Amino acid sequence: MRPHVVAIIVLMGAVTYATRVGFIGVARQFELHPLLRRSLEYVPVSILSALIFPAVLAPSGHFESPVTNVYLWSAVVTSGVLVTTRRPWLAIVVGVAALVGLRRLLGA
Amino acid sequence: MADTELVPRMSAEDAHEFRLGLAKTLPVVLGVVPFGLAYGALAVQAGLTVGETLLMSLVVFAGASQFMAVGMFASGIGGLTIVASTFLINVRHLVMGLSISPYLSETKPGWQRMLAFGMVDESYLTTITHYREQGESQGNPHFLLASGLLMYGVWFTASLVGALVGTSISDPLKWGLDFAMPATFLTMLLPQVVSRRLLAVVAVAGCAAVTAFVLVPGKWYIIIAVVLGTLTGVLMETARGEKASR
């Protein structure tokens, strides 16, 4: 291992950990303002949406035609299975299988 | 001295939450495998040694910034730029930490510092979704511990395999497992959309994210989506409150 590469990696680790540990203890130390607490209610749903929408609508970094976008159709299948069976595991497995199947079908 | 006691005896309840943390993280972690393989393979191709490749997975443990760093190493970009870019990509963790902090407000600082290391997108989302489902003011830290540990172990192992056999496997991101992650997140999100207000938050955050994802480099699309999504929720809540009090 080259010392300068190790140094860069350790510094990368330090700044990354700083972002993770930075606010995790805030609520133990301070009483959060009610408005902030209310705002935080919407954070998980927003982050989930932020990770799902681009992965499904722009899987290769740019918008794709909804008709040939296999990720979009697989997401529709996943949602359909979840809503009808209420089984997350089944929905995920069927969704992934749908993606593989659609790719084969379209040769994409 | 209680604060320094990092691994107290697990109660039956803690053990149960630990197992639940493993079980609920399992589908997301499957989606991480192809990315870990791809990272390992790419890092070695970019000229990092196997040791350096693994060290980065052990010390940094953040997929997007590791991919970015490998690309920057390959094109000979300076260390300071790599470190600064890593920080910018990971700024989103501050928001995640803040949003999970009320559930861990009675958790000891030593535990909080340990759990923070394992708080990546996937473990954070799995854990906070679980805490919200439970509906109690405090979350059991053993759930996050298990979720973070599983992510860490799989990320390291996949990086190792990728670094060793990387060039001999065809693009792992084409297997279909890359859809396991968005699919799992979708199954976490849908049950939470129980009101018109939450549907609006999802729509605004989702549209903002996909637009920013295409137009803005880095991970800013997550922060932009959080700001606009949260704003939508709070404004609709306030508007409804005013209507009710009139």
Interface residues (C-beta under 8 A of the other chain):
Chain A: M1 R2 H4 V5 V6 A7 I8 I9 V10 L11 M12 G13 V15 T16 Y17 A18 T19 R20 V21 G22 F23 I24 G25 V26 A27 R28 L32 L35 R37 R38 S39 L40 E41 Y42 V43 P44 V45 S46 I47 L48 S49 A50 L51 I52 F53 P54 A55 V56 L57 A58 G61 H62 F63 Y71 S74 A75 T78 S79 L82 V83 P88 W89 A91 I92 G95 V96 A97 L99 V100 R103
Chain B: P27 L48 T49 G51 E52 L55 M56 V59 V60 F61 A62 S65 A69 F73 G79 I82 V83 T86 F87 N90 V91 R92 H93 L94 V95 M96 G97 L98 S99 I100 S101 P102 L104 S105 E106 T107 P109 Q112 R113 L115 A116 F117 M119 D121 Y124 L125 I128 T129 R132 W175 G176 L177 F179 A180 M181 P182 A183 T184 F185 L186 T187 M188 L189 L190 Q192 V193 L198 V201 V202 A205 G206 C207 A208 A209 V210 F213 V214 Y221 I222 A225 V226 L228 G229 T230 T232 G233 V234 E237
